[in-house]
Amino acid sequence: MDTDRLIACLRIFGRELGKTPLNNKIGKYMLNAADTIETLIKERDHWQERYQQAVVSWQDRDKAYKEAQAEIERMRDSLDFARTKDALIFHLDAELESTKEKLASYKVFYDDVVNEPDCNTCANKYCQFRPQPGETTRFNCPLWQDK
């Protein structure tokens, strides 16, 4: 039975019974029961609405929490990427310093080689080890003679 029909029936029977002196008390109980049921239905509706609002609010908060978690994960990944890049930069700095040191030592070696006597500055033009034009010259040759 529908609650609205139940309340209407209780009110009708309560009024009818309230008219007779014998059943006056029963009629009042029926009218009170109808009022109480109406009040309970209103409270139920109120609390259902509050419950739905709480569910929606919770879903919104849950969504915001998940978005915040995703942002934290992205930040964590970005931080890991930055740390990896920092380590790579430190490694590349060390490689650069090592390369600079090697370059300096090669430059010193090159300067030593260039300043050494070679076949082009040798006085012995008929040396058997003298290279032909276009060939590599010898440097610091033990057979080298000063002009």
Buried (B, 14 or more C-beta within 10 A) or exposed (E): EEEEEEBEEBBEBBEEBBEEEEBEEBBEBBBEBBBEBBEEEEEEEEEEEEEEEEEEEEEEEEEEEEEEEEEEEEEEEEEEEEEEEEEEEEEEEEEEEEEEEEEEEEEEEEEEEEEEBBBEEBEBEEBEEBEEEEEEEBBEBEEBEEE
